[in-house]
Amino acid sequence: DLQLSNSCIPFLGSTEGLDFRTLLLDEERGRLLAGAKDHIFLLNLVDVNKNVKKIYWPAAKEKVELCKLAGKDAHTECANFIRVLQPYNRTHVYVCGTGAFHPLCGYIELG
């Protein structure tokens, strides 16, 4: 219904089957952070397809192999699913992902 009414703009980057899991809205700066499978996106709130910034953050290859050896599905479980996007301060966001069942966290500078 939203698309038929022309009241939304679909995000074209979602065609990669990225399995979005978490969002962080930054209204003050007019942006949206989206956590997905092996990726973090920084989107413009006015037009989500304009000036898209993307960080590719996969799980380490050895962790993916261990995950598969444990009987997990390589496509739906053995990846780095971004689960946490939390403001840390005015310049950084704290992020955590599953890391193919070996969680990892870090900070992103939002320059």
N, C-alpha and C positions, 0 to 999 in steps of 0.2 A: 504494500500500500504506500509506503514512504517513497519508494522509487517511482511509482506511477504518479504520485502527486508532485514530483520534482522538489521535494522538501529535504532531500538528503543527497550526499555525494558519496558513492561507494569507494572504499579504499582499494585501489587496484593492486597493491602489493600483497593482498591477502590471497591471491590466486595460487600461491606456492604451497598451500596446505600447511600453513605454519602453526596452526593450533594455538591461537591467542589465549593466554591464561590470566594476565594481570594488566591493569591499566593504572596510570598515574596522571591525573589532570592537573595542569599548571595554568590556571585561568589568567593569572597575573602576566605571564609571558605569552599567552595564547598558543600553548602547545600541549600535546598529549604524548606521553610515553606509553608504548605498548610492548609487553613482554610476550614472546612467542617461543616456538620450538627453535632453539639455536640462534635466535635473533632478538634484538631490542630495536624498536623503531622510535624515532622522534618525529612527530607529525605536527603540522601547522593546523590549528583549529579552524581557520577560515577555509582552507582547502587542503584536505588530508593528503592529496596527491602532489602538492607543490613543495619543492625543496625537501623531500623526504630524506632523512638521515637514517642510516641503518648500521648497526653493529652486528657482525657475525661472531657468535660466541658459542662454538660447539663444545661438547664434552671431549676430553682427551681421548685419542684413539684407543689407548690401552684400557681406559675405563669402559668404553663402548664394547670392546672385545670381552672384557670380564662380564659385562651385563648380558651379552648374548650367550656366553658360556653358562650363565646362571639360568638360562632358559627363558629369558625375557624377549619380547618382540623387538627386533631391531628398529622398526619404523615408528612404533607407538610408545616405546618405553625407554629405549637406549639412546637418549639424546639429552641435551641440556635444556629442559623446559624452564623458562624464566618464571619464577613464582613470587618474587618480592621486588617491588619497586617502591622505595621509601625515601622521601626527602631527607637529606642529611644536613645540608646547610644551603645557602643561596647559590652555591656553585656546583654542588655535587649531589648525586642520588646514590643511595646504597642499593645494590642489586644482588639477588641470589638466584641460583638455578639448581636444578636437580643433579646435573653433571653425570647422568647415566647411573644414578644411585650412589654417587659420591659427591654430595653437595659442595658447591663453591660459591663464594660471595666476593664482591668487589665494589669499587666506587667508580662512577662515571662522572667526568667533569662535563658540565653542560655549557661550555664556552660559547 
